Amino acid sequence: MALSVVRSAGILIKPSEKTPSVTLDLSAIDRIPVLRCNARTLHVFKHGPGAARVLQAALSKALVPYYPLAGRLTEPVPGQLQVECCTEGVRFVEAMSGCILEEVDYFQDVESIPYDELLPEKYEDPDGREPLIQMQVTQFACGGFVIGLIFCHSICDGLGAAQFLHAVGEFARGHESLTIDPIWHRNFFTSHKIAPDNPPMFPLSQPPPMPNYQLNHANIDVPLDQITRLKLKSHELMGQNCSTFEAVAASFWRSRTQAVRFDPGTQVMLVFFANCRDAVDPPLPKGFYGNCFFPVTIEASSDWIEKASFADVVKLIQQAKSKLPIEFARYMQGECHVDPFAPPLVYTTLFMSEWGRLGFNQVDYGWGPPVHVVPIQGSSIIPVGIVGVLPLPQKGIRLMTWCIEEDHKQGLLNHMGKVLSTPGDLK
C-alpha cells in the first residue's frame, strides 16, 4: 500500500536523571549467538494526538530504572557479551502521515504493510554501535499513531520487552512510580557448555547452503467461539484439557504437514519457546526482564503427523512440554550434547511462538491498548507461525505465518479451515 511518511532527523532519548555508570554482565542465555539480532514490531493505536511528545517524556523517565537499556553492547572477550551503561540513550524518531488509519484498515493486511516507512531508518553511533532500542512514532491525520519498534533481543525476551513498554505506559499516564520494578539478575545462569557427540554437519569455514524455497505469508483468524469448540472437542477426545496454544499448534502443524505432503519417512519438527522463569531454582524474581526461555522440540515422521488424530498431536505436544523442567535443568548443568537452540533451519522445521500472553496488547500510553500488534518477519527462510490475538474489538486468535511455499499455501488454508469449521469431525 502507498503511504507517505515524513520523518524527523531523530534524537537520542537519555534517562531523565543520573544513573549508574557501570558495565553489566549478561546471562548465558542472553549471550546465545542466535539472539544477536533485533526484534521488530508495529503497534497500532486508534487514538493518541500528540503521542510523540508524551512518549519522549515517558521514555526518558522509564530509562532511569531501566538504565541498562540506554547503554550499548560491548564484547571485550569473544562470547562474553556485556552492557556498557553509558547512558547514550535510545533512538527516537517522530514522523507524520496525512493518511487515515481506517483507510489502511489499521494495517491488518500484513503482506502489504510498508514496513520501511513505519520503522526507524538504520542508525549507528559514531563508534558503529547500535542503540538497544529504536522507536519511530508515526502520527496519522485521524489522531491515531503507530509505534515502529526495534528491540535488541540480547537484552530482553518478549516478556521483558513488554514489561518495559508497560513501564513507559505508566509514566505516560502520569504515574510517579512503577507497578513492577525492573530487576537485572542476569547472574542466575552465567555459563553453559555443550559437548556435541558428532561434528557439525558443515565445516565452520563453510556456511550451510541456502534453502531453495520461498515462504509466503498466510494469516489465519480463529474467533473465540471456534477456539472454545476446538478445546471442548479436545477434552472430549482426550479426557483432559488443553491450552489454546496447544490446540492451535496441533491443528497448524498437522494441517501444514498434510498440505506439504513430504516424501514418505521425512522427519518433521515443531519447535516453540517456553518461558522458564519459574523453572529456575529458585524462580526468577518478579521484575526480571532478561531472556529466560528454552526451546521445546518435537520430532515425528511426516507420515505419522499426517495420519494422526488431532488428539494424538495435542498429546505429543503436552508430553514434550512436561519434560521442559528436566531438559532446561540439564541445559543449565551443561549436560546437553546437542545445542537445543540450534535446530535445523529447513522447510521441515516449523517454529511457533505465542505472543498473546507477552503483554504487548495490553500496553496503554493514555489512550487505551493497541488495536493491532504486528510482529515483523525476521528471516525469509525460517518457517514461522505466531499465535497472536485478533485486532480489537474482535476476540480470538490471529495465527500470523510465513511458513509455506505458494504451491502449498491453499492446501494449508483448506486444511485449517476444515479443522476450525467442523471440529466435530476431528478424530
Secondary structure, DSSP 8 states (H G I E B T S, - for coil): ----EEE---EEE--SS-----EEE--TTTT-GGG-SEEEEEEEES--TTHHHHHHHHHHHHTTTTGGGGSEEE-SSTT--EEE-----EEEEEEEES--GGGGGGG--GGG--HHHHS------TTS---SEEEEEEEETTS-EEEEEEEETTT--HHHHHHHHHHHHHHHTT-SS-SS--B--GGGS-------SS--SS-TTS---------EEEEEEEEHHHHHHHHHHHHHHHSS---HHHHHHHHHHHHHHHHH---TT-EEEEEEEEE-TTTSSS---TTB-S--EEEEEEEEEHHHHHHS-HHHHHHHHHHHHHTHHHHHHHHHTT--SS-TT----STTEEEEEE-TTTSGGG--SSS-S-SEEEE----SSS-EEEEEE--TT--EEEEEEEEE-HHHHHHHHHHHHHHHH-GGG--
